[in-house]
Amino acid sequence: MSKGLVLIAEDDAGIRTVLARALVRQGFEVRTTGTASGLWRWIEEGRGEVAITDVRLPDEDALDLLPRIRRLRPDLPVIVMSAQSTLLTAVRAAEHGAFEYLPKPFDIATLVAVVERSLARRREQAPPQRPPEFEEQQLPIIGRSAAMQEIYRTIARLVGTDLTVLIFGESGTGKELVARALHDFGRRRKGPFVAVNMAAIPRELIESELFGHEKGAFTGASARRIGRFEQADGGTLFLDEIGDMPLEAQTRLLRVLQQGEFLPVGGQRPIRTNVRIVAASHRDLRAMASQGLFREDLFYRLNVVPLRLPPLRERTEDIPALVHHFFLKGVEEGLPIKTLTPEAMARLKAHSWPGNVRELENLVRRLAVLCREDVVDEAVIEAELRQSAPATRREEAAATLEEAVERWLEGYFGTLGETLPPPGLYHRVLREVERPLLARVLRATGGNQLRAADILGVNRNTLRKKLRDLEIQPGRAS
C-alpha cells in the first residue's frame, strides 16, 4: 500500500530520477515534472499529499508559486530545494509557506525523513509567520557553506516566534549580525533593537544600565534615567557577552525573565516589560554554570533555542565571498577595489583565523588602503598575516596541553578569590577536555565513530556512551 503521492518539480532530469527512485523504494507513489506549470496542474486537480520543488524552474520561480498553492491547498506541505543557498532564500521559503527548505546538495535520507515528517504533521502544521521581504544587498550575513545553511534554516524557523535565543560563538563570528537578522526579519521588526555589551559596563552600573534609575537613587542620579529594558519595549534586547554579567545582576535578570516586570534602581512601582531576549557569549555557559560561575537556572531560561555560530576556519569556502563583500564596502567609502590571485586566496583559506570574520575584514581593509597593486598576490597576504599575528598568540600556539590547562586553572582559581570551587572539580575538568577532544576527532573522521574510536584508543560502545553523556551529536560534530 502506498504511503502517499509525492509530486516532484525539478528541472534536472537526473535529480528527478534519483529522488523518484529513493521515494519509491520507501513505499511512496511519485509523479515528476520539469516545470512549475506541470506541478500547478496536478495541485489544481487535487493530487498529491506532499510536493517537492526546486526554486529555479524554467517557466516560473517556485517561491512565486507557493502563495497560490497555500491559498488553494493550505494543507499541502511543500518542500523547497535550492542551490541558491542564501539567508534570503531560506527566509523567502519560510515566508511563502514552505514546510521545509533544503539547500543543495543534500542527503537523500534527509529528504526522505522530511517527506515522512511532513505527512505526519500535515494536519497539525500551523501556517508559518511571514517575515518581511528583504533585498539581497540588505542581507546582514554572508556565506553559502553547509555550516551557514544550518544557521539560515534556524533563523527562518525563528523569525515568526518570540522565543529566547542564546547564540554561542567565538569572538568575531558575527553574533550581533545574527541577532539583528532575527529582529529585522521577525515580527518585532517595527520595534527597537537595543544591544548591550555586558563586558563593557562597570559592575556597579549594570543594574542601572539595564533597569534604569529614579532621581536621587544614588549619588550622582540627578534625574530619572530609563534602562535598556524600557528602551527595548516592543522590540528586541540583545545581551551580548552575557557570560561577563556578575552573579548579583544575573539574579535580577532571572527575576525579570520569570515575572515579566522590573523595578528601576530606587523605584517603588514595578514596570512591565515586553521584549524579546537574544543573548550571546563566546564562553561555554554550561561549563560556567557547572563551576558556579553562572546561574544554572538563568542558563536554562536563556537557552531556549541555542544557536552555535561556526568559526571562520570551519567555513573557509565562504572566504572568497566575504573578501569580495568587504572590498565592495571599501569602495562605498572611497577605497580602491582590489582582486586576489588564486594563490593569495588559497593562502587566506589556509589561515586559522583566530579573530574570525572580524580579523578577515580588518585585513581586507588594510589591503584596500595600503596595497599599491590592484592585484594582490600570495606574498603580500603572507606578509600581512605574519605582521598581524600577535606574539602572545604565537607563544600560546606553541604551548603544551599541560601548560594550557595550568593557565586555565590559574585563571579559574583567580576568579574565585578566597572562595574554594564547588565539589566535583576533577570530573568537571576532565569533561572540559573530553568534549572538544571527541568533537574534533569526529570532525576529522567525518562523523565515522568506528574510526574515531580507533584513533582515541577506546571501545566503540565506550565512545557512544561518552557522546551521549556529553550531549555531542556526531552528525553536527562532523
VENHUMO-V382124 format. One record per helix or strand of 2 or more residues. SS is the DSSP state (@ for helix, = for strand). FROM is the first residue (numbers start at 0). LEN is the number of residues. If there is no record, write none. Layout:
BEGIN
{{SS:FROM:LEN} {SS:FROM:LEN}}
END
This chain:
BEGIN
{{=:4:5} {@:12:13} {=:28:5} {@:35:9} {=:49:5} {@:61:11} {=:76:6} {@:86:9} {=:99:4} {@:107:13} {@:135:3} {@:145:13} {=:164:4} {@:174:10} {=:192:5} {@:197:3} {@:202:9} {@:227:4} {=:235:5} {@:241:3} {@:246:13} {=:260:2} {=:270:2} {=:275:6} {@:284:6} {@:295:7} {=:304:4} {@:311:3} {@:315:17} {=:338:2} {@:341:9} {@:355:15} {=:374:2} {@:377:11} {@:390:8} {@:400:16} {@:424:20} {@:448:8} {@:459:10} {@:473:4}}
END
